[in-house]
Amino acid sequence: MRVIRDQDPTETGDDFLRVSCQGDEATGVFTIIERVVGQAGGDERTGSWRFRRLFGGLLGSHDAALTLAEAYARHKGVPVVYAETRNRQG
């Protein structure tokens, strides 16, 4: 499993977890964890993405969010976790 932080999600391939965090440890970190799977369309040049929300809520830290996502990724065999954080302090 590979963790990519704050980069273009297209670098992640066609099956990954996306972790979006906003806030800081003082006020709580609002976290959304989604599984994103690319699906081939009828035309080779187009495709679609399927999103499945796995978690949405407050966690104590950015590290807690990433730990939760990594545990799920290992359990389900998801090869990449894409982490996007905003307003991180500390």
C-alpha positions as CSV (number, residue, x, y, z in Angstrom):
1,M,0.0,0.0,0.0
2,R,1.2,3.5,-0.9
3,V,0.2,6.8,0.8
4,I,0.2,9.9,-1.4
5,R,-0.2,13.3,0.3
6,D,-1.7,16.4,-1.2
7,Q,-1.0,15.6,-4.9
8,D,-3.1,15.1,-8.0
9,P,-5.4,12.1,-7.3
10,T,-5.1,11.0,-10.9
11,E,-1.6,9.6,-9.9
12,T,-3.3,7.1,-7.7
13,G,-4.6,4.7,-10.3
14,D,-8.1,3.4,-10.6
15,D,-8.7,2.0,-7.1
16,F,-7.9,4.1,-4.1
17,L,-9.1,5.6,-0.8
18,R,-9.4,9.4,-0.7
19,V,-9.0,10.9,2.7
20,S,-10.1,14.6,3.0
21,C,-9.4,16.4,6.3
22,Q,-10.2,19.9,7.4
23,G,-9.5,21.5,10.7
24,D,-6.9,21.0,13.4
25,E,-6.4,19.0,16.6
26,A,-7.6,21.9,18.8
27,T,-11.1,22.0,17.2
28,G,-11.4,18.5,15.8
29,V,-10.6,17.3,12.3
30,F,-13.6,16.8,10.0
31,T,-12.8,13.8,8.0
32,I,-14.3,12.1,4.9
33,I,-12.9,8.8,3.8
34,E,-14.1,7.5,0.4
35,R,-13.3,4.5,-1.8
36,V,-12.9,5.6,-5.4
37,V,-13.0,3.0,-8.2
38,G,-12.6,3.8,-11.9
39,Q,-14.9,2.0,-14.2
40,A,-14.3,1.6,-17.9
41,G,-16.9,3.0,-20.2
42,G,-18.0,1.8,-23.6
43,D,-15.6,4.2,-25.3
44,E,-11.9,3.7,-24.5
45,R,-11.3,7.4,-24.0
46,T,-14.0,7.8,-21.3
47,G,-14.7,6.1,-18.1
48,S,-16.5,6.9,-14.9
49,W,-15.6,7.0,-11.2
50,R,-17.7,5.3,-8.5
51,F,-17.5,6.8,-5.0
52,R,-18.4,5.1,-1.8
53,R,-18.3,7.0,1.5
54,L,-16.8,4.9,4.2
55,F,-16.6,7.5,7.0
56,G,-17.7,11.1,7.6
57,G,-17.2,12.8,11.0
58,L,-14.9,14.3,13.5
59,L,-11.7,12.7,14.5
60,G,-9.1,13.8,17.0
61,S,-6.2,14.3,14.5
62,H,-5.1,14.0,10.9
63,D,-3.0,11.1,12.0
64,A,-6.1,9.3,13.4
65,A,-7.8,9.8,10.0
66,L,-4.9,8.4,8.1
67,T,-4.5,5.4,10.5
68,L,-8.2,4.5,10.0
69,A,-7.9,4.8,6.2
70,E,-4.7,2.7,6.2
71,A,-6.3,0.0,8.3
72,Y,-9.2,-0.2,5.9
73,A,-6.9,-0.2,2.9
74,R,-4.8,-3.1,4.3
75,H,-8.0,-5.1,5.2
76,K,-9.6,-4.7,1.7
77,G,-6.4,-4.8,-0.4
78,V,-6.7,-1.2,-1.6
79,P,-3.3,-0.3,-3.1
80,V,-3.2,3.4,-2.5
81,V,-4.4,6.0,0.0
82,Y,-4.6,9.6,-1.3
83,A,-4.6,12.0,1.7
84,E,-5.7,15.6,1.2
85,T,-5.4,17.9,4.3
86,R,-6.3,21.5,5.0
87,N,-5.5,23.7,7.9
88,R,-3.2,21.2,9.5
89,Q,-1.2,22.6,12.4
90,G,1.4,21.0,14.6
